[in-house]
């Protein structure tokens, strides 16, 4: 085994010497072969693989959360043995100039929504220009192993990939292995910035004579442009590699973040090579023995000269203390020793612009006690070490422990820009667009909360418009207790169903439309839960639970109503349940019937009819403003049953159902209602339902354990300005840090807040410009009244 390792090491050294002396661009680029699955032969006998991982909200998290991430990062590093190496790369890649201000976010071809899509595209492109950086930040972890051939390397790389994925997922990072085209694209972003790398792998066929390296190689690399040995010019772009030369006495966890947070294109790479534990201890002991000899020599010299022999040079004394601490870490604190090399890479169109960017990087590093210097005469080695290949060509380095490396966290300012998503505002810290695709979240269900006037309703309407424009095949349903969402539903071609005493629209809670194909037993079981919830909504006692006797009676009567009416060839209505209750022998049944009586007789009997409206329209608003509070909850529950039926039918045809429920706190007034809604929420995730609860009374809602569990099981939460009590409730539930609480305190302006989407926690702001979309979303009473007056009382429709 040692002989084999020696042969591979000699071959690698020879290849590096050849690459250093290369006169052609092709031989100067630091890899040999790339396979379609992303495995790369970097040098003969050295193979690597790369995974991309997402950002997390580390910098603004609570201390205990940061400590958990630090611990997980230490475990990740310790998982790499002495026979493997790892490279961490963080890269800021500029969005192509031709895309800034000209991107198409939504399709404008629909005759109904096209005008809104066109205005939305214009607004988002204008806001895109406001972004401080307009950069896309990527994080890559590349690991390399030595092997005779690729067949031997594959199982070892697969094992490491599994361990890395598990470690990163523990801190809620999304992990994705890079295939061959993606790795070439990542390399091309560094050595061919602004140029598209061909990703069609079929180009590498035998008849073309092309290899993977041909797709990424630049046309020209000037090693001493303008006579400078500290820069490169690649296809006309000025580039420079910098090395981390020295560190201060203490590193902070923002030392890397403050560099990559700079609004400039750059890349930071950290190469780590583990050392065997026994060898590391022996190495440190040997260094201590040399220091002891130096100390003895210094003391002898001091005695001969008549000086106090206990006074030692400060540098020697400090080195001795540092080595003793290191030995203690290795022997008693479960630390490992690594060979560490840190590098930074910058590029620009002109030399002057490059010098300015390098100066910014140097200042940011120096403010964190890191000294950088250019790699004179070794820029090509620096370039190859920056590429995410897992191979360090630079000899400059130092030894560091696990903790010293782990503290250099790769997580900086959280950005959120998911492909195919909708607009939620601008990042409050960088002004970059915040684009979230809820379909990509593990659990897309969510909540929007905020005080009146905080921009909550505006945000919800904006997301409804996002949904309508981004997913033209999906169905959108809105429960509207205040009658304020028709302004966005109707102009987009939707329909409104108004429930009230003077309305001819009827919804039957017994209805089984759209679910005829489902098993009768499962239909009946959920219907019984629904009627238990409806019965809870009729109780004046509010939060008291239904007695067990009541539950049994209601269940029996619901089943009986279905059986009797099936024999008559019709669907039951509430009157059938009422009559069934009156026919029961138990005295409790009369009490239940009495609570249902007003829903069966008189002016409020509009729920005791067969359904004459449905949810066939792509966008539907259920207007509940003409209902009293108790009737409103009853109406919501009845509508939920219709939505549940529709959800099943949509799922069968591959359509996602989006449901928005305003004043969702009203569904937590009674244990039976909470139980039903919780079951609906959990079941909905399995049938492509994306439900959003909207509330301004967070404390009332979060008093319920079921509600808290529903929030914790949802990956989307949008918080606007909160009252002190509500803010404390959210902070305790979601573990918000003091900094995150500051985004939703009384100082927050309308439209500002905190967006939580999976592991991402992004502070947002939104200064939406006036126009036809603003008129759709606006909920300010004075402005809405003015708009109605201007339109002759017809409203913004």
N, C-alpha and C positions, 0 to 999 in steps of 0.2 A: 504493500500500500504506500509506504514512504517513497519507494522507487517510482511508483506511478505518479504520485504528487510532484516529485522532483522533475519528472519529465514534462508534466503539464506546465509547471512553473517556468521551466526553461523555455518551453515553446511560447508561452505568453510573453515572456521578457523579450524574446527574439522578435515577435510580432510587433511589440511596442517600439522597439528600436527601428524596425522597418517602417512603421507608420510615422515615426518622428522624422525619418529621412526621406519620406515620400515626396516626390516632386509633382505628382498628379493629385487632383482633387479626389478622385475615386479612392485611392489608397489612403488618403488622409482622414477619411471619415471612419470612425472607430467601431465598425462592426463588419462581420463577414456575410452572414446570411440571416434572412427573416422568413419565417413560415407564416402561413395564413392564420394560424391559431394564435399568433402573437409570441411564440417562442423564438428567441433570437440567439444565434451563435455569435457572441461578441468577439471572442478570440478562439483560437483552436483549443478545445477542451473547456471553454467557459460559456455557459448558457444562462440566459436571463428571461424573466417574464415581468410584466408590469400590470398593476391594478390601479384604477382611479378610485379615489374616495372623496366623499362630499365634505363640506364644511359643517361644523356644529357651532352652537352658541357658547363657546368656551369663555371668551373674554368677558362677557356680561353675566356669566352664571354665578350662582352662589359659591361660597368657598368650598363647601362640602362636595358640590358637584364638580368643581375644578380638581379637587383632590382625587375624586373617583376617576376622572379622565387621566390624570397624571399617573395613577396607579396602573390603569389599563395600558397606558403607553409604555410604562416600564416593563410590564409583562410581555408586551409585543416585542420590544427590543431584546429582552432576555431569551425569547424564543428562537433567535437566530444563533445557530451554533458557530463554532470556529471554522467550519467547512463551508460557510455561506457568507455572503456580504449583502448589504442593503443600501439603497439610495433613496432618500426622500427628496422629492422635487416639488417646488411650489412655483407656478408660472403665471405671470400676468400677460395675457395675450390681447392685443387691441382688437376691437371689433373692426372689420374692414371698413375703410372710409366710405366706400360706395354704399354700405348698408346703413350708415348713420344718417337718419333723416329720410330714408327711402325704403324702409322695411314695410312689408305688408303683413300686419298682424291678423287682420280679419278679411274674409272674402267679401267683395263689394258687389258681386253679381246678382244677389237676391233682389228682386224688384221691390220687396217690402222693406227689408232691413238694409239694403245697399247704401242708402243715404246716411244711415247711422254708422255703418262700418267705415265709410269714407271719412266721416268726421273723426271717428275714433282713431283711425290710422293716422290722420294728420296730427291729432293731439299727442298721440304717443310718440310719433317721430319728433315733434317739437320738444317733448320732455326728454327724449333720448339725447338730444343735443345738449340739454342742461346737465347731463351726467358729468361728474367731476372727472371720471377716468374713462368710462365706456370701455372697460376691460373685462375680459372673461378670465376668472381665476380658476386654475385647475391644480389638483393635488395628485401626485403619482407616487406610488411606492414600488420600487423595482428591486427584485431580489435575484441574486446570481449564485449558481453552484458550479463546481467543477465536475466534469464527467467525460468519459471516453468518447461518447457520441450522443446524439439527440435522443435516441431510444432510452439510454440510461438516465438522461437528465429529466425526461418527462415525469416519471413517478415522483422524483424528489421535488420538482417544481410544483407538482400538483399538491403534494403534502404541505408545502410551505404556503401555497395559495389558500388552502383550507384553513390553516392556522391564522394567517393574516386576516382573512375574511371574518372569522369568528371574533378575533380581537377587536377589529374595527367596528363590527356590528354591535359589540357590547357597549360602545360609546355612541351608538345610534348614527354611525356613518353609513351612507349607502356605498356599496362596494361593487365595482364592475371591472372584470378583467378586460384588458385591451387586446383586441385581435391585431393582426399584422397591419392592416390599413390604418387603424387608430394609432398604433405606435409610430408609424411613419409620419402621420399627421402631427403627433406631438413633437417629433424631432424637427419636422419642417417648420413648425412655428418658431423654433429657436434659430435655425440656420438659414431659413428661407422665409423670413417674416413677410407677411402681406401677400404671399404667393400660394395659390391652391396646390396642394399635393394630390396627384392622381391616386384615387383609392380603388380603382377597378383592378382587382387582383388578376383578372383574366389577361391583363396586359403582359403578365409575366409568363407567357407561354413559350414553349421551346422554339416555335417558329419566329418569335419576335426577337429572341436573343437578349431580352431585358431581364435584369435581376432587381430585387427589392431596392438595392442601393441606388440603382439608376433613377428611381422615382424621387428620391430625397436629396440626392447630391446637388449642390449648387454648381453654377457654371464656372465660377472663379473664386479662389481664396487668396487674397493678398496678405502675406505674412508680415510685411513691414510697410504698411501704407504710409506714404509721406515720410518714410524713414523712421517711423515709430515702432519700436520692438514690443510695445505694451498694448498694441491694438491689432485687430484684424479688419479687413474689409471684404465682405462676402457679397458678391453680386452687387456691389455698390453700397451696401449697408455697412456702416461702421459699428464694430462690435468690440467688447472688452470683457475679459474674464478677470475676476478679482478673487483673492483667497482670504479666508479668515486667518489672519496672522497671529493675533493674540487676544486674550480675553481678560476681563477684569476679575476681581476676586469673587464676585457673585453675579450669577446670571439670573435675569428675571424671565418670567414666562411670556413676556411680550417682546423679547429681543428679536425674534424672527418676524413676528406679526407686524411690528412697526416698520420693518423693511419692506415686506410685501404689501403693506397698506399704502405705500407710495403710489400716487396716481400715474405711474409710468410703466411701460413695458419692461419686464425684467424676469429673471428666474433665479431662485435660490436652491442650491442642491447641498445636501448633507450626505456624505459617504461614511458608512460605519462598517467596520470589520471587527467581529468579536474575537477575543483571545480566550484560549482554554483557561479555566479557573486556576488549575494548579500552576500552569505556566505564568499566569498573571501574578499570582502570589510570589512565585520565585523571582519574577522580573522586578517587582517592587522591593523585595528583600535585598536583591542585589544592588539596586539603586541606593537603598538605605545604607548598605555596607560601604559603598563608595563615599557617601556623604559623611559617614562616621570617620572614614580615613581622612577626608578633607578637614573635618573638625579637629582631629588629632594633630594633623600637620599645622593647622592654624594655631592651635594652642601651644605646640612646641615652639613655633616661631615667636609667639607672643612672650613666652617665658624667657627665651634667649634675649629678646629686646627689652625685657623688664616691664612688659605691659601686663594688664590684668587678663589672664588667660580665659576668664569666664565671659569676656565680651567677644562675641562672634559677629562677623559681618551679617547685616540684616537679611541679605538675600539668601545666604546659606542657612540661616536660622529658619527663615520662612519656608524654604524648600524642604528642610528636614520635617517641620511640622506638617506641611502639606503631604509629604510622603507617608508619615505616620498615620495621618487621618485616612489616607487612601488605603493603607494596609488594613486598618480597622474596618473600613467599609467593605473590603473584599472578604475579610475573615469572619466578621460578626454581623454585617448588615445586609447580607445576601445581594451585594452589588457585583456586577461584572465589569471587566475592563475592555474598552473598545479603542481601536485606532480610528480617529475622527478626522475628517477633512471637510471644511465648509467652503463653499464657493458661491459667488454671485455672478450673474451674466447680464449685461446691459447692451442695448443696441439703439441706433438712431440713424436718420438719413444723412446727417452731417456730423463732422468731427466736433464742432462746437456744441451741438445739441447733445452728443454723447458725453462730452466732458461735463456738461451741466447735470445730466442724469447720474453719472458716476458720483458727482459731488453730493447729490441728494442721498444716494445710497450710502455713501461714506459717512455723512452726517448722521443719518438715522442709525447706522451701526454703532458709531462712536457714542451716541447718546445712550446706548445700551452696553457700553464697555467692551465693544468689539472693534478691533482695529483691522481694517482691510488694506490690502495692497495689490497692485497689478502684478500679473505673472509675466514679468519681462522675459522675452525669448521663449516663453512656454505657453503662448496663447492658444496654439492648436491643442496642446494637452488639456488646457482649461476648457476649450470648446467641447472636446470629446468627453470630458468628465461631467460637463453640464448636461449633455444629452442623456435622456432616461434609459440608459443601457446597463446600469449597475456595475460599471467598470471605472475605477478611479485611476487616471493617468498622472495625477499630480502627487509628488512626493511630500509636499508640505502638509504637515498634520501634527496631531498631538494625541495623547492618551486621555480618555475621559471615562467616567463611570456611567452606569446606567442612568442614574438620576440627573447627572449633568447634561446628558444628551436629551433625556425625556423632557426636561424643563424648557427646551427650545421648541415650544409648541408650534405646530404648523397652522393653527387656526387663528385667523385674523378677523377683520370686519365681515360679518355674515352678509352674504348676498344671496338673493333668491331669483333665479331666472330659468324657469323650467319650460322646456319646449312644449308648445301647444296649450299653454296656460292663459289665464286672464290677468288683467292689470289690477293691482291692489294699491297702488300708490308708488311713491319714490322712497328709496332708502333714506332715512333721515340723516345718515352720516355721510353717504357718498353721492346722494341724489340720483343714483342709478335706478332704472325701472325695477319694480318688484313684480315679477311674473310668476304666478303659482298655478300649477296644474293639479287640481284636487284629485283627479283620477289616478295620479301616480302615488298618492298617499296610501299607506297600508290600510287606514281606516278613514275614508274621506268625509265621514260625518263631522259636523262642526257646529260652533256657536259664534254669534256676534253679540257683543254686549257693550253698553255705553250709556252714559247719562243723556237725558234729553238735550239736544243741541250739540252733541259731540260729533255728529257726522255719521252716526250709526245707520240711519235709514238711507242716507246718500250712498254709503258703502255697499249696503245690501242691494239697492237698485242698480248700482254700477256692476256688482257681480252678476245680477240677473241678466244685464245686458251682455256682459262677458260670456255668460253661458249660452244665451240666444245666438250670439254671433260666432262663438268658437265651436259650438257643437250643434250644427243645424239639424241633425237627426234626432237629438235628444228631446225629451218632453219636460217642460217646466211647469210647476204648479205652485201657486202662492196662496197661503192663508193670510187674509188681510183684515184684521179686526178693526182697523181705523180707516179703511177705505182710501189708502194713500198709494197703492201700488198699481192702480189702473192706468196711471199716467205713463208707466213704462210698459205695461202689458199690451194695452190696446194699440198704440202706435206701431208696435212690432208685429201686428197681425194676430194678437191673442184675443181671447174672449173672457168676459167677466160673468160669474154666476153670483147673483146677489140673493142671499138668504135673509128673509125677514117676513113679518106678518103680512105686508102688502105685496109680497113677491109671488109670482106664479112658478118659481123654481123650487123643485122638491128633490131631496135626497133621502133615500130610504136606507136606514142602517141595516136592514135585513137583506139588502140587495146582494146578489151573487154574480152580477155581470162580470165578465172577463175571467171568471175562475171556474167555469162549468167543468173544465177538464180535471180539476183537482179532486183529490179524495174527499168524500163526504165527511168522514170523521175529522180530518184536519180542518176542513172549512167550519164545521160546527164548533170545534174546540176554540178556534180563534174568535168566532162570533160570540161565544159565551163570555170570553174575556172582555170583548167589546161591550157587551150589555152590562157586565159587572161595572165597567168603567162608566157607562152611561148612567147607571143607577147611582154611582158615587157622585156624579155631577148633579143629580137631582136632590142630593141631601143637603139640608140647610146646615147640618152640623159640620160640614166642611171636612176637616181632617180625620174625623172618626172613621174607622174602618167598617165595612159591611159585616154584620154578624154572620156567622157560619150558616145559620138557618136561612137568612136572606139569600146567601149565595146559592144554596141548594135549591131554593124555590125558583130563583131566576133561571138557573141552569135548566131545571125541569121544564119551565114554561117556554123557554126559547126552543128547546128540542121539540116540545109539543106543538108550538106554532108552526115550525117547519113541516112536521108530519101532517098536521091537519090541512095546511094550505097546499102541500104537495098533492094531496088527494084531490084537491079542487083545481089543480093545474095552475096555481099562481104563487107569487112570492109573498110572504107575510109582510104586514106593516105593523106599526106600533099598536094600532087598535087591536090587532090579534093578540099581541102580548098582554095588553091591558085586560082583555076579556079572559084570557087564560089565567091571569092572576086572580081576578075576581072569582073564578070558578074553583080556586084551591081551598081546601078545608082549613088551612092554618090561618090564624088571625094575623100573622106577620105579612101574609100575602096581600091583605087589604091595605096595610100601611104602604107597601111597595106600590100597589096599584094607585093609591092616592097620590104618591109623588109623581107618577107618570100621567096622571089625569090631565094636567094642563097641556101636556104635549100631544094629547089625543083629541081633546075637545076645545072648542072655542078658537080665539084668534091666534093662539100659538100652536095650532095643530098641524102646521105645515110640514112637520117631520113624519106625519102619519099618512103619507101618500106613497104610491109607487114612484120611483125615480123617473123624472122626465128630463133630466140634464145629465150629461156625462163629461168625461175628460178626453174627448176625441181630439180636441184642438191641441196643437203643439204647445201652446202657452195658455194657461188657464189661471184666472185669479178668482178665488172664492172670497167674496165680499161679505164680512160678518158684522159690519158696523151698526146695522139696525137691530142687532140682538142685544138683550140685556147680558150682564156678566155671566149668570148661570146658563142662560140660553146660548151664549157664545161658546162656552166650554162644551156644551152638549153638541152644538153645531160643528165644532172642531173635531170632536170624536166621530161624529157621523161622517164628516168629510174624510177623515183619516181612513175609515173603512172603505170608502170609495177609492181612495188613493192606493190602498193596499191591494185591492182588486186590480187596479190599473197597473200597479208595479209588477204583479205576476205576469200580466199579458205583455208588458213591455220587455220583461226579461226573456220571455220565450222568443221574441223577435229581435233580440240583441240591442235593445234601446235602453239607455240609462234614464232613470226618472230623477229629476231634481225637485226637491220639495223645500219650500221656505215657509217657516211658521213664525209669524210675529207674535209677540206676547206669549212666548212659549211657557213662561212661568205659570200660566193658568192651567197647564196640564200637570201641575204638581200639587193640586189642591186636595187631593183625596187619594188614599193608599191604592184603591182599585184603579184609579186613572193612572197613577204613577206606574203601577205594575203593568198595565196594558201598554202604556207608551214606551216603557223600557223594553218590553218584548218586541214591540213594533220596531224600535230603534235597532235592536240586535238582529232581528230577522231581516230588516231592510238591507243591511250591508251585504247579505248573501245574494240579494236579488237586484243588484245594481241600482240601489236607491242611495242618493246623496242628499241627506237631509240637513237643513240648517235651522237651528233654533235661534231666535232673536229676542233679546230681553233688555230691559233697563232696570230690572229688579233682581240683580244677581244674588244678593244675600238671601232673599226669599226662596229662590230656586235652589241655591247650594246648601240650604238647610237640610235637604233631603239626601240621604245616602245614595239612593238610586240615581239621583241627578248628578251627584259627584262622580259616581262610577261611570255614568254615560259620558261625562266630560273627559274623564281620564282615558276612556276607550275611544276617544275621537282625536284625530290627528290635526284638526283644523280649529283654531280659536282666534278670533279677531277681537281685540280689546281696544276700545276707545277710552276717552276720559271717564274715570270712575270716581264715585264718592269715596271718602276714606274707608267706610265700612265695606263697600263692595270691593275696593282695591285690596284690602286686607284679606278678604275671603278668597279672591283669585290668587293672591300671592301665596297663601298657605296651601291652596289646592295644587297649584302648578309649580310651586317652588321658585317663585320669581325672586331674583336678586334685587338689592336696593336700586341698582342702576336700571333694571327692567321695570321696577315699579315707577321710576321717575318718568318713563315714557307714557304712563296712563294716569298720572296724578293731576291735581287741579290746574297745573300749568299747561297741560296739553291743549292745543288749539283744535278747532273742528277739523276732522280729517286725519289728525295725528293719532298714533296708537302703537300697539305691538301686535304683529302678526306671528302666530305660532303655527307652523306647518310642518308636522313631523318633528325632526330634530332641529329645524331652523327656527330661530327667534329673531325677527327682523323689525327694527323700529321703522315706522312708516310716517310719511306726510303726504298730503295731497292738496294741491292748489289747482283744482279743476277749472279750466277756463269756461267762460260763459258761451252758450251756443245752444243748439237744439238738444244735445245730449244733457247739458246742464239743466235745461228746463224739464227734461224727463226725470232726472234724479233729484231735483231740488225739493226740499220739504220745509223750507223756511216759510212760516205762515204769511208774512208780509209780502214776500216775493211771489209766492204762489197766488195770493189774492190779486196782486198787480197783473200777473200773467193771465188770470181769468178775466179780469176787467178788459185787458187788451184783446182777448179773444172773444169778447162778447158773452162771457159767462160759460163758455163751452169747456174751459180748462185747457191744460197742455196736452191736447190729443191730436 
